[in-house]
Amino acid sequence: MTYTNETAPQAPGTFTITATDGAARRGHLVTAHGVVQTPIFMPVGTVGSVKAVAPDDLNALGAEIILGNTYHLYLRPGDELVSRRGGLHPFIAWDKPILTDSGGFQAFSLSELRKFSEDGVEFRSHLDGSKHMFTPEKVISIQRNLNSDIMMVLDECIPYETPYDATAKSIELTTRWALRARAAYPKGAGKNLLFAITQGGFFPDLRTASVQQLCEHDFDGFAIGGLSVGEPKHLMYSLLAHTAPLLPAHKPRYLMGVGTPLDIVTGIANGIDMFDCVLPTRNARNGTLYTSLGKINIKRKEYAEDDGPLDPACSCYTCRTFSRAYLRHLYQAKEILSFRLNSLHNLTYFLDLVRGARTAIEAGTFASYRSHIESLYADELASTIV
């Protein structure tokens, strides 16, 4: 279904759905630095830089929003230093929207010594071992210094296979932290948007409880956190299908840290609007490239004398200019240019993936679009079937 009478609103935080196809949604979210078309994929710029790719590259690729990491930017170069330079946008020469995550996952995963309490999470820096404390209020302060367009609340990150009782306590703590973040940054206090994060581990009833606890409060968007943390793919998809429809239909829905092209089209089919993942650039540096014919490993000997483009259906700089043979040579020679060219292509693929989804939703053909993407990743799809 297409809504033809909608026009792009101007107030930051306004989310408008312009078309639907089943549960898949086509829309746009207004931020202080521009309108984001959804569904959207956000390249990850952990320390204020998408690895091996410059801002002008991202603009040429059509990236609309990037992600920065609160934990890493707080430790280096420091959020106050960034604030003195006018915020993250001028500091990194990026004038489009930026989302910053809360840093809770990094504090959990990168620090060998961390302690969660009612106050927040105490951790030691992975850089020098120094001790730090993230509270819900501190995380908001850091992100306001960065002046990101979308700020995420602090949540408790729990590992896969956390027991039921511990998970139940965790979602209650995450809710209390979210409300403290909202109190530290009340609705209307500025143009920065604030998203809450639902949790619940791998228990459907706790996923439901987390949504019920958080979504009665007026956040600008809602995320699903705690998936793709080592669980079987079929379990992730089952919980995604359970949780996504519970989130408010009039607010943007963000699936954090996910994922593969198959994950993205599956998320869109379940009504998710926003995605981020390091996969395109990380895999680019490892020689794994995504194409219209499926994944290829550019390291393979079969490409040593292949004069064809990486992907004949792709219009990115890499595919327009260089052969598979040259890309393999760069990778084998450990040339830095390999990282850049591979990253440009993979990011183009992921951005084209969501652009194609938007077009398909508008045309009412998303089911066939999803089936086509699934056919390219048959092995991964097989792992989702119990």
Secondary structure in CASP SS format (residue, H / E / C, confidence):
PFRMAT SS
TARGET T0000
AUTHOR 0000-0000-0000
METHOD secondary structure of the structure
MODEL  1
M C 1.00
T E 1.00
Y C 1.00
T C 1.00
N C 1.00
E C 1.00
T C 1.00
A C 1.00
P C 1.00
Q C 1.00
A C 1.00
P C 1.00
G C 1.00
T C 1.00
F E 1.00
T E 1.00
I E 1.00
T E 1.00
A E 1.00
T E 1.00
D E 1.00
G C 1.00
A C 1.00
A E 1.00
R E 1.00
R E 1.00
G E 1.00
H E 1.00
L E 1.00
V E 1.00
T E 1.00
A C 1.00
H C 1.00
G E 1.00
V E 1.00
V E 1.00
Q E 1.00
T E 1.00
P C 1.00
I E 1.00
F E 1.00
M E 1.00
P C 1.00
V E 1.00
G C 1.00
T C 1.00
V C 1.00
G C 1.00
S C 1.00
V C 1.00
K C 1.00
A C 1.00
V C 1.00
A C 1.00
P H 1.00
D H 1.00
D H 1.00
L H 1.00
N H 1.00
A H 1.00
L H 1.00
G C 1.00
A C 1.00
E C 1.00
I C 1.00
I E 1.00
L E 1.00
G E 1.00
N E 1.00
T H 1.00
Y H 1.00
H H 1.00
L H 1.00
Y H 1.00
L H 1.00
R C 1.00
P C 1.00
G C 1.00
D H 1.00
E H 1.00
L H 1.00
V H 1.00
S H 1.00
R H 1.00
R C 1.00
G C 1.00
G C 1.00
L H 1.00
H H 1.00
P H 1.00
F H 1.00
I H 1.00
A C 1.00
W C 1.00
D C 1.00
K C 1.00
P C 1.00
I E 1.00
L E 1.00
T E 1.00
D E 1.00
S C 1.00
G C 1.00
G H 1.00
F H 1.00
Q H 1.00
A H 1.00
F H 1.00
S H 1.00
L H 1.00
S C 1.00
E C 1.00
L C 1.00
R E 1.00
K E 1.00
F E 1.00
S C 1.00
E C 1.00
D C 1.00
G C 1.00
V E 1.00
E E 1.00
F E 1.00
R E 1.00
S C 1.00
H C 1.00
L C 1.00
D C 1.00
G C 1.00
S C 1.00
K E 1.00
H E 1.00
M E 1.00
F E 1.00
T C 1.00
P H 1.00
E H 1.00
K H 1.00
V H 1.00
I H 1.00
S H 1.00
I H 1.00
Q H 1.00
R H 1.00
N H 1.00
L H 1.00
N C 1.00
S C 1.00
D C 1.00
I E 1.00
M E 1.00
M E 1.00
V C 1.00
L C 1.00
D C 1.00
E C 1.00
C C 1.00
I C 1.00
P C 1.00
Y C 1.00
E C 1.00
T C 1.00
P C 1.00
Y H 1.00
D H 1.00
A H 1.00
T H 1.00
A H 1.00
K H 1.00
S H 1.00
I H 1.00
E H 1.00
L H 1.00
T H 1.00
T H 1.00
R H 1.00
W H 1.00
A H 1.00
L H 1.00
R H 1.00
A H 1.00
R H 1.00
A H 1.00
A H 1.00
Y C 1.00
P C 1.00
K C 1.00
G C 1.00
A C 1.00
G C 1.00
K C 1.00
N C 1.00
L E 1.00
L E 1.00
F E 1.00
A E 1.00
I E 1.00
T E 1.00
Q C 1.00
G C 1.00
G C 1.00
F C 1.00
F C 1.00
P H 1.00
D H 1.00
L H 1.00
R H 1.00
T H 1.00
A H 1.00
S H 1.00
V H 1.00
Q H 1.00
Q H 1.00
L H 1.00
C C 1.00
E C 1.00
H C 1.00
D C 1.00
F C 1.00
D C 1.00
G E 1.00
F E 1.00
A E 1.00
I E 1.00
G C 1.00
G C 1.00
L C 1.00
S C 1.00
V C 1.00
G C 1.00
E C 1.00
P C 1.00
K H 1.00
H H 1.00
L H 1.00
M H 1.00
Y H 1.00
S H 1.00
L H 1.00
L H 1.00
A H 1.00
H H 1.00
T H 1.00
A H 1.00
P H 1.00
L H 1.00
L C 1.00
P C 1.00
A C 1.00
H C 1.00
K C 1.00
P C 1.00
R E 1.00
Y E 1.00
L E 1.00
M C 1.00
G C 1.00
V C 1.00
G C 1.00
T C 1.00
P H 1.00
L H 1.00
D H 1.00
I H 1.00
V H 1.00
T H 1.00
G H 1.00
I H 1.00
A H 1.00
N C 1.00
G C 1.00
I C 1.00
D C 1.00
M E 1.00
F E 1.00
D E 1.00
C C 1.00
V C 1.00
L H 1.00
P H 1.00
T H 1.00
R H 1.00
N H 1.00
A H 1.00
R H 1.00
N C 1.00
G C 1.00
T E 1.00
L E 1.00
Y E 1.00
T E 1.00
S C 1.00
L C 1.00
G E 1.00
K E 1.00
I E 1.00
N E 1.00
I C 1.00
K C 1.00
R C 1.00
K H 1.00
E H 1.00
Y H 1.00
A C 1.00
E C 1.00
D C 1.00
D C 1.00
G C 1.00
P E 1.00
L C 1.00
D C 1.00
P C 1.00
A C 1.00
C C 1.00
S C 1.00
C C 1.00
Y H 1.00
T H 1.00
C H 1.00
R H 1.00
T H 1.00
F C 1.00
S E 1.00
R H 1.00
A H 1.00
Y H 1.00
L H 1.00
R H 1.00
H H 1.00
L H 1.00
Y H 1.00
Q H 1.00
A C 1.00
K C 1.00
E C 1.00
I H 1.00
L H 1.00
S H 1.00
F H 1.00
R H 1.00
L H 1.00
N H 1.00
S H 1.00
L H 1.00
H H 1.00
N H 1.00
L H 1.00
T H 1.00
Y H 1.00
F H 1.00
L H 1.00
D H 1.00
L H 1.00
V H 1.00
R H 1.00
G H 1.00
A H 1.00
R H 1.00
T H 1.00
A H 1.00
I H 1.00
E H 1.00
A H 1.00
G C 1.00
T C 1.00
F H 1.00
A H 1.00
S H 1.00
Y H 1.00
R H 1.00
S H 1.00
H H 1.00
I H 1.00
E H 1.00
S H 1.00
L H 1.00
Y C 1.00
A H 1.00
D H 1.00
E H 1.00
L H 1.00
A H 1.00
S C 1.00
T C 1.00
I C 1.00
V C 1.00
END
